[in-house]
Amino acid sequence: MNELFILGELMNNPMHGYLLHQILNGIVGPTRKVSWGALYPLIHGMLADGLIEQVPDEQPEGAKRGKGKKKKIYKLTDEGRMRFFRLMEEPIPYSPDYELYFYTKLKNFGLISKELQFLILHQYKDFLRYEIRHEEERLEYASKDERIPQGEQQYILIFFRHRLEKLRFDEEWVLQLINSHRENGEGIERE
């Protein structure tokens, strides 16, 4: 997911690692952070693989820049562009990071075909339906399991119902996006 994020950010403009780090952490939210120890090895690997390249520093010699350290600016290579589109086309594996991966793809919808947008939306809908079926089964099982103490069972069922409602809300949201895509034929409506 982080590789797709970096490639997507560099599709339009070169950026330095510090800005990439700030934007990525803004996306993953306040409770999850991407460390420098995870980001810079990824950037170095992408450099080694020829997906990105460092832009020559155009700052005049001796110019003050922040704390005096030169910022390394990165840009996408042709190989990096091809990798970006391959990652956008690949289905997302079902995992705890599925939604974050989906939102990374969604943020890049302006760079891909309408057909691929449609496919990604349908994949997310399928993921939500998979999660909904699982939550329905858990709810049914927990409501019938006599081994669960009554006081505990009450709160387990409250939680499972709440999670099911959230998933159904998300399913309705993605179905609206799919219908909007289908009706106007031009992709997702811009707000």
GUZATOR-317059 format. One line per 4 residues: number of its first residue (from 1); their letters; for each residue x, y, z of N, C-alpha, C. Coordinates in steps of 0.2 Angstrom, whole numbers, plus 5000, padded with zeros to 4 digits. Example, Ala and Ser with C-alpha at 12.3 -4.5 7.8 and 13.67 -1.06 7.14 Angstrom:
2
1> as> 5066:4972:5039:5062:4978:5039:5066:4984:5039 | 5064:4989:5035:5068:4995:5036:5064:5000:5039
END
This chain:
191
1> mnel> 5004:4994:5000:5000:5000:5000:5004:5006:5000 | 5010:5006:5004:5014:5012:5004:5017:5014:4998 | 5019:5008:4994:5022:5009:4987:5017:5012:4983 | 5011:5010:4983:5006:5013:4978:5005:5020:4980
5> filg> 5005:5022:4987:5004:5029:4989:5009:5033:4986 | 5016:5031:4987:5021:5035:4985:5021:5036:4977 | 5020:5031:4973:5019:5031:4966:5014:5036:4964 | 5008:5035:4967:5002:5040:4966:5004:5047:4967
9> elmn> 5007:5048:4973:5009:5055:4975:5014:5058:4969 | 5018:5054:4967:5023:5057:4962:5021:5057:4955 | 5015:5054:4954:5012:5054:4947:5012:5061:4944 | 5010:5066:4948:5010:5073:4945:5016:5078:4947
13> npmh> 5019:5077:4952:5024:5081:4955:5029:5078:4958 | 5036:5080:4957:5041:5078:4962:5040:5080:4969 | 5042:5076:4974:5041:5078:4981:5048:5075:4985 | 5048:5078:4990:5054:5076:4995:5051:5071:5000
17> gyll> 5055:5067:5003:5053:5062:5007:5049:5064:5013 | 5051:5070:5016:5048:5073:5022:5040:5075:5020 | 5039:5077:5014:5032:5079:5012:5028:5072:5011 | 5031:5067:5008:5028:5061:5007:5026:5058:5014
21> hqil> 5031:5058:5019:5029:5056:5025:5023:5059:5029 | 5023:5066:5028:5018:5070:5031:5011:5068:5028 | 5011:5068:5021:5004:5066:5018:5002:5059:5019 | 5007:5054:5019:5005:5047:5021:5002:5047:5028
25> ngiv> 5005:5050:5033:5003:5050:5040:4996:5053:5040 | 4995:5058:5036:4989:5061:5036:4983:5057:5034 | 4985:5052:5029:4980:5048:5027:4979:5042:5031 | 4984:5039:5034:4983:5033:5039:4980:5035:5045
29> gptr> 4980:5041:5047:4976:5043:5053:4980:5044:5059 | 4977:5047:5064:4980:5048:5070:4983:5042:5075 | 4980:5037:5074:4982:5031:5078:4987:5026:5075 | 4988:5027:5068:4993:5023:5065:4998:5028:5062
33> kvsw> 5004:5027:5062:5009:5031:5059:5014:5027:5055 | 5016:5030:5050:5022:5026:5046:5028:5029:5048 | 5032:5025:5051:5039:5027:5053:5044:5029:5048 | 5049:5033:5049:5054:5035:5045:5058:5028:5043
37> galy> 5058:5024:5048:5062:5017:5047:5058:5013:5042 | 5052:5014:5041:5048:5010:5036:5048:5014:5029 | 5048:5020:5029:5047:5024:5023:5053:5025:5019 | 5059:5026:5023:5065:5027:5019:5068:5021:5016
41> plih> 5068:5015:5019:5070:5009:5016:5065:5008:5009 | 5059:5009:5010:5055:5008:5004:5057:5013:4998 | 5058:5019:5000:5060:5024:4995:5067:5022:4992 | 5072:5020:4996:5078:5017:4993:5077:5011:4989
45> gmla> 5073:5007:4991:5071:5001:4987:5068:5003:4980 | 5064:5008:4980:5061:5010:4974:5066:5014:4970 | 5071:5017:4973:5076:5020:4969:5080:5014:4965 | 5082:5009:4969:5086:5004:4967:5082:5000:4961
49> dgli> 5076:5000:4962:5072:4996:4957:5070:5000:4950 | 5072:5007:4951:5071:5011:4945:5064:5014:4944 | 5060:5013:4950:5053:5016:4950:5053:5024:4951 | 5058:5026:4955:5058:5033:4956:5066:5035:4955
53> eqvp> 5067:5042:4954:5074:5044:4954:5074:5051:4958 | 5080:5052:4960:5081:5058:4963:5082:5064:4958 | 5079:5069:4960:5080:5075:4955:5086:5079:4957 | 5090:5081:4953:5096:5085:4955:5094:5091:4959
57> deqp> 5098:5093:4964:5096:5099:4968:5098:5105:4964 | 5092:5109:4963:5093:5115:4960:5094:5121:4964 | 5095:5120:4971:5096:5126:4976:5103:5128:4975 | 5104:5135:4975:5111:5137:4974:5115:5135:4980
61> egak> 5122:5134:4978:5126:5132:4984:5126:5137:4989 | 5126:5134:4995:5126:5138:5001:5120:5141:5003 | 5114:5140:5000:5108:5143:5001:5105:5140:5008 | 5102:5143:5012:5099:5141:5018:5093:5137:5017
65> rgkg> 5092:5131:5019:5086:5127:5018:5085:5124:5025 | 5080:5126:5029:5078:5123:5035:5084:5123:5040 | 5085:5117:5042:5091:5116:5046:5097:5115:5043 | 5098:5117:5037:5104:5117:5033:5105:5110:5029
69> kkkk> 5101:5105:5030:5101:5099:5027:5098:5099:5020 | 5101:5097:5015:5098:5097:5008:5092:5092:5008 | 5086:5094:5005:5081:5089:5004:5082:5085:4998 | 5080:5079:4998:5081:5075:4992:5074:5075:4989
73> iykl> 5074:5077:4983:5067:5077:4979:5067:5071:4974 | 5061:5068:4974:5061:5062:4970:5055:5063:4965 | 5056:5059:4959:5051:5060:4954:5050:5053:4951 | 5045:5052:4948:5043:5045:4945:5047:5044:4938
77> tdeg> 5049:5038:4937:5052:5036:4931:5046:5033:4927 | 5048:5031:4920:5043:5028:4916:5041:5021:4919 | 5046:5017:4922:5045:5011:4925:5040:5012:4931 | 5041:5017:4935:5037:5019:4941:5030:5020:4939
81> rmrf> 5029:5023:4933:5022:5024:4930:5018:5018:4929 | 5022:5013:4925:5019:5007:4923:5018:5003:4930 | 5022:5003:4935:5021:5000:4941:5015:5003:4945 | 5014:5009:4944:5008:5012:4947:5002:5009:4944
85> frlm> 5001:5009:4938:4995:5007:4934:4994:4999:4936 | 5000:4995:4936:4999:4988:4938:4996:4987:4945 | 4999:4991:4950:4996:4991:4957:4989:4993:4957 | 4987:4998:4953:4980:5000:4953:4975:4994:4950
89> eepi> 4978:4991:4946:4974:4985:4942:4973:4979:4947 | 4978:4978:4951:4979:4972:4955:4973:4972:4960 | 4969:4966:4961:4965:4966:4967:4968:4967:4973 | 4965:4970:4978:4967:4970:4985:4966:4964:4989
93> pysp> 4971:4961:4992:4970:4955:4996:4966:4957:5002 | 4961:4952:5004:4957:4954:5010:4962:4954:5016 | 4962:4959:5020:4967:4960:5026:4964:4965:5030 | 4967:4966:5036:4965:4972:5040:4966:4979:5037
97> dyel> 4971:4979:5032:4972:4985:5029:4968:4986:5023 | 4963:4982:5021:4959:4983:5015:4957:4990:5014 | 4953:4992:5019:4950:4999:5018:4955:5004:5016 | 4961:5004:5020:4966:5009:5019:4969:5009:5012
101> yfyt> 4970:5003:5009:4972:5001:5003:4967:5004:4998 | 4960:5002:4999:4955:5005:4994:4955:5012:4994 | 4956:5016:5000:4956:5023:5000:4962:5026:4996 | 4967:5022:4996:4973:5024:4992:4972:5024:4985
105> klkn> 4968:5019:4983:4966:5018:4976:4961:5023:4974 | 4956:5024:4979:4951:5029:4977:4954:5036:4976 | 4959:5038:4980:4962:5045:4979:4965:5046:4973 | 4967:5040:4969:4970:5041:4963:4965:5039:4957
109> fgli> 4959:5040:4958:4954:5038:4953:4955:5043:4947 | 4957:5049:4948:4958:5054:4943:4963:5052:4938 | 4967:5047:4939:4973:5045:4935:4971:5039:4931 | 4966:5036:4932:4964:5029:4929:4958:5029:4925
113> skel> 4957:5024:4921:4951:5024:4917:4945:5023:4921 | 4939:5025:4918:4933:5024:4921:4931:5017:4922 | 4933:5012:4917:4932:5005:4918:4936:5002:4924 | 4942:5005:4925:4946:5002:4931:4943:5005:4937
117> qfli> 4940:5011:4937:4937:5014:4943:4931:5009:4945 | 4927:5008:4940:4921:5003:4941:4923:4997:4944 | 4929:4994:4941:4931:4987:4944:4933:4988:4951 | 4937:4993:4953:4939:4994:4960:4933:4995:4965
121> lhqy> 4928:4999:4962:4922:5000:4967:4918:4993:4968 | 4918:4989:4962:4915:4983:4963:4919:4978:4968 | 4925:4978:4967:4929:4974:4972:4928:4976:4979 | 4928:4983:4980:4926:4985:4987:4919:4983:4989
125> kdfl> 4914:4983:4985:4908:4981:4987:4908:4973:4989 | 4912:4969:4985:4912:4962:4986:4916:4961:4993 | 4921:4965:4994:4924:4964:5001:4919:4966:5007 | 4915:4971:5006:4910:4973:5011:4905:4968:5012
129> ryei> 4903:4965:5006:4898:4959:5007:4901:4953:5010 | 4907:4952:5009:4911:4946:5013:4911:4948:5020 | 4913:4954:5022:4913:4956:5029:4906:4956:5032 | 4901:4958:5029:4894:4958:5031:4892:4951:5033
133> rhee> 4893:4946:5028:4891:4939:5029:4895:4936:5035 | 4901:4938:5036:4904:4936:5042:4901:4939:5049 | 4900:4945:5048:4897:4948:5054:4890:4945:5056 | 4886:4944:5051:4879:4941:5052:4880:4934:5055
137> erle> 4885:4930:5053:4886:4923:5056:4888:4924:5063 | 4893:4929:5064:4895:4930:5071:4889:4932:5076 | 4885:4936:5073:4879:4938:5077:4875:4933:5079 | 4873:4928:5074:4869:4923:5075:4872:4918:5080
141> yask> 4878:4916:5079:4882:4912:5083:4882:4914:5090 | 4883:4920:5091:4884:4923:5098:4877:4924:5101 | 4872:4925:5097:4865:4925:5100:4862:4918:5103 | 4865:4913:5100:4863:4906:5102:4867:4902:5106
145> deri> 4873:4905:5107:4878:4902:5111:4877:4902:5119 | 4875:4897:5122:4872:4897:5129:4878:4897:5134 | 4884:4896:5131:4890:4896:5135:4892:4903:5137 | 4890:4908:5133:4892:4915:5135:4888:4918:5140
149> pqge> 4891:4920:5146:4886:4923:5151:4882:4928:5149 | 4876:4929:5151:4870:4933:5149:4873:4941:5149 | 4876:4943:5154:4878:4950:5154:4883:4951:5149 | 4888:4947:5148:4893:4948:5143:4890:4947:5136
153> qqyi> 4885:4942:5135:4882:4941:5128:4878:4948:5126 | 4875:4951:5130:4871:4957:5129:4876:4962:5125 | 4882:4963:5128:4886:4968:5125:4890:4966:5119 | 4891:4959:5119:4894:4956:5113:4889:4957:5107
157> liff> 4883:4956:5108:4878:4957:5103:4877:4964:5101 | 4878:4969:5106:4877:4976:5104:4883:4978:5099 | 4889:4975:5101:4895:4977:5097:4894:4974:5090 | 4892:4968:5089:4891:4964:5083:4886:4968:5078
161> rhrl> 4880:4970:5081:4875:4974:5078:4878:4980:5075 | 4882:4984:5080:4884:4990:5078:4889:4989:5072 | 4893:4984:5072:4898:4983:5067:4895:4982:5060 | 4889:4978:5061:4885:4976:5055:4882:4982:5052
165> eklr> 4879:4986:5056:4876:4993:5053:4882:4997:5050 | 4888:4997:5052:4893:5001:5049:4895:4998:5042 | 4895:4992:5042:4897:4989:5036:4891:4990:5031 | 4885:4989:5033:4879:4990:5028:4879:4998:5026
169> fdee> 4881:5002:5030:4881:5009:5028:4887:5010:5023 | 4892:5007:5024:4898:5008:5019:4896:5004:5012 | 4892:4999:5013:4890:4995:5007:4885:5000:5003 | 4881:5003:5006:4876:5008:5003:4880:5014:5000
173> wvlq> 4885:5016:5003:4889:5022:5000:4892:5019:4994 | 4896:5013:4994:4899:5011:4988:4894:5010:4982 | 4888:5007:4984:4883:5006:4979:4881:5013:4976 | 4880:5018:4980:4879:5024:4977:4884:5027:4972
177> lins> 4890:5026:4974:4896:5028:4969:4895:5024:4963 | 4894:5017:4963:4894:5013:4957:4888:5015:4953 | 4882:5017:4956:4876:5019:4952:4878:5026:4949 | 4881:5030:4952:4883:5037:4950:4888:5036:4944
181> hren> 4892:5031:4944:4897:5029:4939:4893:5027:4933 | 4888:5022:4934:4885:5019:4929:4880:5024:4925 | 4877:5029:4929:4872:5033:4926:4875:5039:4922 | 4881:5042:4925:4884:5047:4921:4889:5045:4916
185> gegi> 4891:5039:4917:4896:5036:4912:4903:5040:4912 | 4904:5044:4917:4910:5048:4917:4914:5047:4923 | 4913:5042:4927:4916:5041:4933:4913:5044:4939 | 4916:5045:4944:4913:5047:4951:4912:5055:4950
189> ere> 4906:5056:4953:4904:5064:4952:4909:5067:4957 | 4911:5073:4954:4916:5078:4958:4912:5082:4962 | 4914:5084:4968:4910:5088:4972:4914:5095:4973
END
